[in-house]
């Protein structure tokens, strides 16, 4: 019998974390599809997920993804929501499976961001939400601003809390490479799955049709319950997870659900009863289908906010598009494509604009020598800086200083 995540104890500790740090601390039970805020309405007057069920689904999937990533990495992970607010997650692992997580944050990193809806990525629902509830935007903009050092301390504290509920060390070495797990699963004889069909279900997955997938899943579950032995069910579910992984890999160029797939394998290994397998499939597969429609856009939003934050913090240094792509763990072509689509300009143009805006601030300060400004904002040559500045503003740096001081 799998040990359970003690929710009452978790809620009490999350409340203590919130009181002592001034940060929201949420509890996310992996099997309930819900968010628990034991200190609700105290640190923030209100939060997004309380107003709209679609946004709540995004929040739950986003925070669950943070927990899965932390489980895979072996330490707490920080990430941005589509509002541009920073969070960090630490998982609760019991019997090798994700049973829940602690989520903290709703903060800004290093500086406040007045325009919390800069990007087009999945923000239509959020824009509508904020326009309908002005107090929500006010509440979010009052989020605390923390620096990198404090972020690390807060993550360390949350890690200690989560590990007190965990029955084993959350080490990256504890988990198989997901491809190895897939190859191992193919050792089963595929003929033993002939009494369970999933063609309709796979079609619904390909079409990203949640309604059709739900109906097909119901039929799939009936067939599972009619199976003659648990190995048949194991094989059918394993093959289905393999398909979800491979389809996500083919569609997105990488599998956004890899951690969830691996966690599903770990859970399946511990269930033998056919009825228990059917119950697991009903809960886990529905959650995985929903995640498959939301996670890519959520990860894109996180990627963009991380990239923009990095640019704002390091604009004075020399770095390339490849450096940023490596930093956010995406391929350079994919990062470049999404950045241009969501921001509206290329990465190079955005970086140049940031550097020019920073140079304008320095030019208004007569205590800073004109010859020092290019280096301070990331340009290696003064002549190149002057050309770019003139092309962007219509005047030379010297004339801009004269007009603005």
ABEGO torsion letter per residue (X at the ends): XBBBBBAAAAAAAAAAAAAAAGBBBBBBBAAAGBBBBAABGAABABBAAAABAAAAAAAAAAAAAAAAAAAAAGBBBBBBBAAGBBBBBBBBBBGGBBAEBBBBEGBBBGBBBABABABABGAAAAAAAAAABAAAAAAAAABBBBBAAAAAAAAAAAAAAAAAABABBBBAAABBBAAAAAAAAAABBAAAAAABBAAAAAAAAAAGBAAAAAAAAAAAAAAAAABABAAAAAAAAAAAAAAAAAAAAAAAGBBAAAAAAAAAAAAAAABABAAAAAAAAAAAAAAAAAAAAAAAAAAAAAAAAAAAAAAAAAAABBBBAAAAAAAAGBBAAAAAAAAAAAAGBBAAAAAAAAAAAAAAAAAABAABBAAAAAAAAGBABAAAAAAAAAAAAGBBAAAAAAAAX
